[in-house]
Amino acid sequence: MNLSVIGTGYVGLVSAACFAELGHTVIGVDIDEDKVKKLKNGECIIYEPGLEEVLERNLKSGRLSFTTDLKEALPTSTVVFSAVATPPNEDFSADLKAVFIVAQTVAKYADHDLVFVNKSTVPVGTGKKCQKLISDTLKERGVTHHIPVVSNPEFLREGSAVMDTLQPDRIVVGINGDDWSKEIIDELYQPLTRVGKPMVHMDRESAEIVKYASNAFLATKISFINMLSELCEHTGANVRNVAKGMGLDDRIGPRFLHAGIGYGGSCFPKDVKALIALSKETGIPLPIVQSTYEVNQHQRDRFFKKVLDILPEKATVGLWGLSFKPKTDDMREAPASDLIIALEKAGHTVKAFDPIAMDNAKALHPNIQYVSSPMEAAKDANTVVLLTEWDVFRGVNMEELSNTMKGKHLFDGRNIYDAQEAKNAGLKYIGIGVSTSTKS
């Protein structure tokens, strides 16, 4: 099948490359000429394990190509995916300008029937607005092309997005009473459904809510255990033991019960905020979602306050990890950014190491020192703060760290170290919901 994917950001590029991997012929479309030029040359513009190989293989096969001109892609496309960004506005609502521009442009230049699919995460009701915009534009043109709007939200995790696309937990498709588009989408995903991957059909409005609901629920689970971590610190309990005891209940499960400095990235913060905005817009209270956001902010703030409170004037701080999670270079909503800003404001020197994200971090924070190893970041530091649980940090020798640092405070923002081991090495360990006097 011939497809177009509009937008070659994280979702768009992974989707385009993986659809080509499944045997479809795909044209990726983006207005950024420099980005398209790099992609045409096989240069992967984001860090995502396995994506570079998929991109290279399908460019070589001819199943994947890129252009800046949507009009070039439309004539051969049966399905057009909109995968443009929907960043949060200041009031937390999703900025849908790009989505509506894409819908209107497709309707303006389409010369045949096709299916328009919202792949971007959009608030409930967006599909209906796109459908009206497309219908009005076609009417103005005086043409009767059939362009139904389908919701097909993505569920990609950064760091495992290729696998999530090629072996998804489920494929959610929202269609409002259009049998032809259902047949097309079923055929599109046949390479996956024929090997048992479940496709869930529902109305468009439900599909639009599913993505927000899924991410908000997972964010709530994170905030719940982080809320308990403060109670554990106050009472002498160990949040790791609490999480283990909870997670063994198969109704709860262990995933997303790992206490830390809170969630970040492009999905959880944006989607939680979007539901809060939708709550205000509709007048339907969503107090649990509001609390999820507030707990996440509080968890980050209270941990950073501990760091700032122990530092002498003009201290040196070693930061381990900059991206919001391992296996990605994504700095969006990364805790590291907030801490760097606070440390710079207080007049401290920052030395940072991250295996992948330093180039992206330099664009945001050009005035800190970027070094080539964890121990170089720790050298002569008054304190070291672990922010991202990259594997390279897990095997750090505590004795070596203690001898390398000027001070002795080790702040573990992801609870990956044993408190007693750090203490035995002469370090002052500060974790999340874990007492320094308690064995992990």
C-alpha positions in Angstrom: 0.0 0.0 0.0 1.2 3.6 -0.7 1.3 5.9 2.3 2.4 9.4 3.2 3.5 10.3 6.7 3.4 14.1 7.3 5.9 15.1 10.0 9.3 13.4 10.5 9.6 14.0 14.2 9.9 11.2 16.7 6.5 9.6 15.9 6.5 10.4 12.2 10.0 9.1 11.4 9.6 5.9 13.4 6.2 5.2 11.9 7.4 5.9 8.3 10.4 3.7 8.6 8.5 0.9 10.3 5.6 1.0 7.8 8.2 0.6 5.0 9.8 -2.3 7.0 6.3 -4.0 6.9 6.4 -3.8 3.1 4.5 -0.6 2.3 5.7 2.2 0.1 6.1 5.3 2.3 6.8 8.9 1.6 7.8 11.0 4.6 6.9 14.7 4.3 8.4 17.6 6.3 8.7 21.3 5.7 12.2 21.4 7.2 14.5 21.2 4.2 17.6 20.5 6.2 16.0 17.6 8.0 14.7 16.1 4.7 18.1 16.4 3.1 19.7 14.5 6.0 17.0 11.8 5.8 17.4 11.3 2.1 21.1 10.7 2.7 20.3 8.1 5.3 21.2 10.2 8.3 19.0 9.4 11.3 18.0 12.7 12.9 17.0 11.2 16.3 18.6 8.7 18.5 16.5 5.6 18.8 18.0 2.1 19.0 17.5 0.1 15.8 16.0 3.0 13.8 19.1 3.8 11.8 19.3 0.3 10.5 15.6 0.3 9.5 15.9 3.7 7.8 19.0 2.7 5.8 17.5 -0.7 4.7 14.3 0.8 3.5 15.9 3.8 1.7 18.1 1.3 -0.1 15.1 -0.9 -1.0 13.2 2.1 -2.4 10.2 1.6 -0.2 11.0 4.7 1.8 11.6 8.2 0.5 11.3 11.8 1.8 10.2 15.1 0.4 9.3 18.7 1.5 6.4 18.8 -1.0 3.1 17.3 0.2 1.7 17.7 -3.3 4.4 15.3 -4.6 3.3 12.7 -2.1 -0.5 12.9 -2.4 -1.2 11.5 -5.9 0.1 8.0 -5.0 -1.1 7.8 -1.4 -4.1 5.7 -0.3 -3.5 6.7 3.4 -2.1 9.9 4.7 -0.9 10.0 8.3 -0.7 13.3 10.2 2.2 12.9 12.7 2.9 16.6 13.4 3.7 18.0 16.9 1.0 19.0 19.3 2.9 20.8 22.0 1.2 22.2 25.1 0.2 25.8 25.2 0.7 27.9 28.3 -2.8 26.9 29.5 -1.8 23.2 29.1 -4.1 22.8 26.1 -2.7 21.0 23.0 -1.5 23.3 20.2 -3.3 21.9 17.2 -2.4 24.5 14.6 -0.1 22.1 12.7 -2.8 19.3 12.7 -5.4 21.6 11.2 -3.0 23.0 8.6 -2.2 19.4 7.5 -5.8 18.4 7.3 -6.7 21.5 5.2 -3.7 21.1 3.0 -4.5 17.5 2.2 -8.1 18.5 1.3 -6.8 21.3 -0.8 -4.5 19.2 -3.0 -6.0 15.7 -2.9 -7.0 14.4 -6.4 -8.6 11.1 -5.3 -10.3 9.3 -2.4 -7.9 8.6 0.5 -8.0 8.0 4.3 -6.7 10.8 6.6 -5.3 9.4 9.8 -4.5 11.4 13.0 -1.4 9.7 14.4 -0.5 12.6 16.6 -1.8 12.7 20.1 -4.8 15.0 19.9 -7.7 15.9 22.3 -11.1 14.3 22.0 -13.1 16.0 19.3 -10.1 16.9 17.1 -11.1 14.2 14.5 -14.5 15.8 14.2 -13.0 19.2 13.6 -10.6 17.8 11.0 -13.5 16.1 9.3 -15.4 19.4 9.0 -12.3 21.3 7.8 -11.7 18.7 5.1 -15.3 18.6 4.1 -15.5 22.4 3.9 -12.3 22.6 1.9 -13.4 20.0 -0.6 -16.8 21.8 -1.0 -15.0 25.1 -1.7 -13.0 23.3 -4.4 -16.2 21.8 -5.8 -14.9 18.2 -5.7 -16.5 15.2 -4.1 -13.4 13.2 -3.0 -14.1 10.9 -0.1 -11.6 11.6 2.7 -12.7 10.1 6.0 -10.8 10.9 9.2 -9.5 8.1 11.4 -7.9 8.2 14.8 -4.9 5.8 15.2 -2.9 6.9 18.2 0.6 5.7 18.7 1.9 4.0 21.9 5.7 4.3 21.3 8.2 4.3 24.2 11.4 6.2 23.5 14.2 3.7 23.6 12.1 0.8 22.3 10.0 2.6 19.6 10.9 0.4 16.7 10.0 -2.8 18.6 6.8 -1.1 19.9 5.8 -0.3 16.3 6.7 -3.7 14.8 5.4 -5.7 17.7 2.7 -3.6 19.4 0.6 -4.5 22.4 -2.4 -3.4 20.5 -3.5 -1.3 17.5 -6.2 1.2 18.4 -8.4 2.4 15.5 -11.2 4.9 15.8 -13.6 5.1 12.9 -17.1 6.7 12.9 -19.2 4.6 10.5 -17.1 4.4 7.4 -16.7 0.9 6.1 -14.3 1.8 3.3 -11.7 3.3 5.7 -12.0 0.3 8.0 -11.2 -2.0 5.1 -8.2 0.1 4.2 -6.8 0.3 7.7 -7.4 -3.4 8.2 -5.4 -4.1 5.1 -2.7 -1.7 6.1 -2.1 -3.5 9.4 -2.5 -7.0 8.1 1.3 -7.7 8.4 0.8 -7.3 12.2 -2.7 -8.7 12.7 -1.9 -11.9 10.8 0.7 -12.8 13.4 -1.7 -12.2 16.3 -1.3 -8.6 17.2 -4.7 -7.3 18.4 -6.5 -4.5 16.6 -9.2 -2.8 18.6 -11.9 -1.0 16.6 -13.9 1.8 18.4 -15.5 5.1 17.7 -13.1 8.0 16.9 -13.8 9.9 20.2 -12.9 6.8 22.3 -9.7 6.3 20.4 -8.7 9.9 21.0 -9.2 9.5 24.7 -7.4 6.1 24.9 -3.9 7.6 24.4 -4.3 10.3 27.0 -5.9 7.9 29.4 -3.1 5.3 29.0 -0.3 7.8 29.6 -2.1 9.6 32.4 -2.7 6.3 34.2 0.9 5.3 34.0 2.0 8.8 35.1 -0.4 8.4 38.1 1.2 5.1 39.0 4.6 6.8 39.1 3.3 9.7 41.1 1.6 7.4 43.6 4.8 5.6 44.5 6.7 8.9 44.6 4.0 10.3 46.9 4.7 7.3 49.2 8.4 7.9 49.0 8.2 11.0 51.1 6.2 9.2 53.7 8.8 6.4 53.7 11.6 8.9 54.3 9.7 10.5 57.2 8.9 7.2 58.9 12.1 5.2 58.2 10.4 2.8 55.8 12.1 1.8 52.5 10.1 2.6 49.4 11.8 -0.2 47.5 10.3 -2.7 49.9 6.9 -1.0 49.7 7.0 -1.1 45.9 8.0 -4.8 45.9 5.3 -5.7 48.3 2.7 -3.9 46.1 4.0 -5.1 42.8 3.7 -8.8 43.6 -0.1 -8.3 43.7 -1.0 -9.3 40.2 -3.8 -6.7 40.2 -1.2 -4.0 40.6 2.0 -5.3 39.0 5.6 -4.0 39.5 5.9 -1.8 36.4 5.9 2.0 36.9 6.3 1.5 40.7 10.0 2.6 40.8 10.3 5.7 42.9 12.5 8.5 41.6 12.5 12.2 40.7 9.4 11.9 38.6 8.4 11.5 34.9 9.6 13.7 32.1 9.8 13.4 28.3 7.4 14.4 25.5 4.4 12.2 26.4 3.5 11.9 30.1 3.9 15.6 30.9 2.1 16.8 27.7 -0.7 14.3 28.0 -1.4 14.9 31.7 -1.5 18.6 31.0 -3.8 18.1 28.1 -6.3 16.2 30.2 -6.1 19.0 32.8 -6.9 21.5 30.1 -9.7 19.3 28.8 -11.1 19.1 32.3 -11.3 22.9 32.5 -12.7 23.2 29.0 -15.5 20.7 29.6 -16.2 21.4 33.3 -15.7 17.7 34.1 -13.4 17.4 37.1 -10.4 15.1 36.8 -8.9 15.5 40.3 -6.6 12.4 40.2 -5.0 13.8 37.0 -4.5 17.2 38.6 -2.9 15.5 41.6 -0.6 13.4 39.4 0.8 16.6 37.9 1.2 18.3 41.3 2.9 15.3 42.9 5.3 15.1 40.0 6.3 18.7 40.4 6.6 18.4 44.1 8.8 15.3 43.9 11.3 17.0 41.6 11.3 20.3 43.6 11.9 18.6 47.0 14.8 16.5 45.7 16.5 19.5 44.1 16.0 21.5 47.3 17.9 18.8 49.2 20.8 19.1 46.6 20.9 22.9 46.8 20.6 23.0 50.6 23.8 21.0 51.3 26.0 22.9 48.8 28.6 25.5 49.9 28.9 28.7 47.9 30.3 28.3 44.4 30.2 24.5 44.6 31.0 22.1 41.8 28.2 19.6 41.0 28.7 16.5 38.9 25.6 15.4 37.0 25.2 11.9 35.8 22.6 11.7 33.0 20.8 14.5 31.1 18.1 12.9 29.0 14.7 12.3 30.6 15.2 8.5 30.5 17.9 6.0 29.2 18.2 5.0 25.6 17.1 8.4 24.2 18.7 11.8 23.6 15.4 13.5 24.4 15.8 16.5 26.7 12.1 17.5 26.7 10.9 18.0 30.3 14.1 16.4 31.6 14.7 16.9 35.3 18.3 17.7 34.4 17.3 20.9 32.7 15.4 22.2 35.8 18.4 21.3 38.1 20.9 22.9 35.8 18.9 26.2 35.7 18.7 26.2 39.6 22.4 25.4 40.0 23.5 28.1 37.6 21.2 30.6 39.2 22.8 29.8 42.6 26.2 30.4 41.2 27.5 26.8 41.1 29.6 25.1 38.5 28.1 22.1 36.7 30.0 19.2 35.1 27.8 16.8 33.2 28.1 13.5 31.5 25.5 11.6 29.4 26.3 8.8 26.9 24.0 10.1 24.2 22.2 13.4 25.1 25.1 15.9 25.5 24.7 17.4 22.0 21.1 18.2 22.6 21.8 19.4 26.1 24.5 21.8 24.8 21.9 23.6 22.7 19.8 24.2 25.9 22.6 24.7 28.4 25.7 26.0 26.7 27.5 27.3 29.8 28.0 24.1 31.8 31.0 21.8 31.4 30.4 18.6 29.4 32.9 15.8 30.1 33.7 12.4 28.7 33.1 10.0 31.6 31.2 9.7 34.9 34.4 9.9 37.0 35.5 13.1 35.1 32.1 14.6 36.1 32.7 13.5 39.7 36.3 14.8 39.9 36.6 17.5 42.6 32.8 17.7 42.8 31.2 18.7 46.1 28.4 16.4 45.2 27.3 14.0 42.5 23.7 13.8 41.4 22.4 10.8 39.3 19.5 11.9 37.2 19.2 9.2 34.4 19.6 5.5 35.0 21.9 4.7 32.1 23.6 1.3 32.4 27.0 3.0 32.5 26.2 4.5 35.9 25.0 1.2 37.5 28.4 -0.4 37.8 30.2 2.6 39.3 32.8 1.6 42.0 31.8 3.4 45.1 35.3 3.5 46.6 36.6 5.1 43.4 33.8 7.6 43.4 34.5 8.5 47.1 38.2 9.0 46.3 37.5 11.1 43.2 35.0 13.6 44.7 35.9 16.6 46.8 32.8 16.2 48.9 30.9 13.0 49.9 27.3 13.5 49.0 25.8 11.1 46.4 22.2 12.0 45.4 20.5 9.0 43.7 17.5 10.4 41.8 16.6 7.0 40.4 17.3 4.7 43.4 19.8 2.4 41.5 22.4 2.2 44.2 22.6 0.3 47.5 22.6 2.8 50.4 24.7 0.6 52.6 27.4 0.1 50.0 27.7 3.8 49.4 27.9 4.4 53.1 30.6 1.8 53.6 32.6 3.7 50.9 32.4 6.8 53.0 29.7 8.5 50.9 26.7 10.3 52.2 23.9 8.7 50.3 20.6 10.4 49.6 18.1 8.4 47.6 14.3 8.5 47.1 12.3 7.1 50.0 15.3 5.3 51.3 17.1 6.1 54.6 20.9 6.2 54.6 20.8 3.9 57.6 18.6 1.3 55.9 20.0 -1.5 53.7 18.4 -1.4 50.3 
